[in-house]
Amino acid sequence: MVDSTRLLTPLEEDALAITKAAIDMSMAKEERNEASMVTALDRNLKLWVGIRTLVKRSDSQFPMETRNNLLRLSDFVAQKTFELGRDLNFDTVEALINTNLQIAEGLLESLEKIEK
């Protein structure tokens, strides 16, 4: 049975936010709704700017390899988002959706390792 009163850990909150951004982009893609896509892409970009800011902090607890990977991914997300801003191609959004889902999964896997 799941404890519905338990608060999410920071890693779980991050994974949830990244997953929610992926879902928002996926729904906009499915609906072919340009306004929803622009909103979803903007939220996703802000989320990745936040991730970039956190991993660049001197007190970041991420290992250096993870930090470097997240920084590269944030650059990728920004580049793809700006490309989509010039030419909204719903199929190109799939790369951003997959990136988010893989990172969310990685965060949850790292949480499992910490808890063991």
C-alpha positions in Angstrom: 0.0 0.0 0.0 1.3 3.5 -0.9 1.5 6.0 1.9 -0.3 9.0 0.4 0.7 11.3 3.3 4.5 10.9 2.6 6.1 14.0 1.1 8.2 13.6 -2.0 12.0 13.8 -1.7 13.7 16.6 -3.7 14.8 14.0 -6.3 11.2 12.7 -6.6 10.0 16.3 -7.0 12.6 16.9 -9.7 11.6 13.7 -11.5 8.0 14.6 -11.3 8.6 18.1 -12.7 10.6 16.7 -15.6 8.0 14.0 -16.3 5.2 16.6 -16.2 7.1 18.8 -18.7 7.4 15.7 -21.0 3.7 15.0 -20.7 2.8 18.6 -21.5 4.9 18.5 -24.6 3.6 15.0 -25.6 -0.1 16.2 -25.2 0.5 19.3 -27.2 2.2 17.2 -29.9 -0.7 14.7 -29.9 -3.3 17.5 -30.2 -1.1 19.4 -32.7 -1.9 22.4 -30.6 0.7 25.1 -31.4 -0.2 27.4 -28.5 0.0 24.5 -26.0 3.3 23.4 -27.5 4.8 26.9 -27.2 3.7 27.0 -23.5 5.1 23.5 -22.9 8.4 24.3 -24.6 8.8 27.5 -22.6 8.1 25.6 -19.3 10.5 22.9 -20.2 13.2 25.4 -21.1 12.8 27.2 -17.8 13.0 23.8 -16.0 16.3 23.0 -17.8 17.7 26.5 -17.0 16.9 25.7 -13.4 18.7 22.3 -13.6 21.7 24.0 -15.2 21.8 26.6 -12.4 21.6 23.9 -9.7 24.4 21.8 -11.2 26.7 24.7 -11.7 26.5 25.7 -8.1 29.7 25.2 -6.1 27.8 23.2 -3.5 26.2 20.8 -6.0 26.2 17.3 -4.7 26.2 15.7 -8.1 29.3 13.8 -9.2 31.3 15.7 -11.8 30.4 13.3 -14.6 26.7 13.7 -13.8 27.1 17.5 -13.7 28.8 17.6 -17.1 26.1 15.3 -18.6 23.3 17.5 -17.2 25.1 20.6 -18.5 25.4 19.1 -22.0 21.7 18.1 -21.9 20.6 21.5 -20.8 22.6 22.9 -23.8 20.9 20.4 -26.1 17.4 21.2 -24.7 18.0 25.0 -25.2 19.3 24.5 -28.7 16.4 22.3 -29.8 13.9 24.6 -28.1 15.3 27.6 -30.0 15.3 25.7 -33.2 11.6 24.8 -32.6 10.9 28.4 -32.0 11.9 29.2 -35.5 10.2 26.3 -37.1 7.7 24.4 -34.9 8.0 20.8 -36.0 5.9 18.6 -33.7 8.0 15.5 -34.6 11.2 17.2 -33.4 9.7 17.6 -30.0 10.0 13.8 -29.5 13.8 14.2 -28.7 13.0 16.6 -25.9 10.2 14.3 -24.5 12.6 11.3 -24.5 15.4 13.3 -22.9 13.1 14.4 -20.1 11.7 10.9 -19.5 15.2 9.3 -19.5 16.5 11.9 -17.0 13.4 11.4 -14.7 14.1 7.7 -14.8 17.7 8.3 -13.9 16.8 10.5 -11.0 14.5 7.8 -9.6 17.1 5.1 -10.1 19.7 7.2 -8.3 17.2 7.6 -5.4 16.7 3.8 -5.2 20.5 3.4 -4.9 20.7 6.0 -2.1 17.8 4.4 -0.2 19.5 0.9 -0.3 
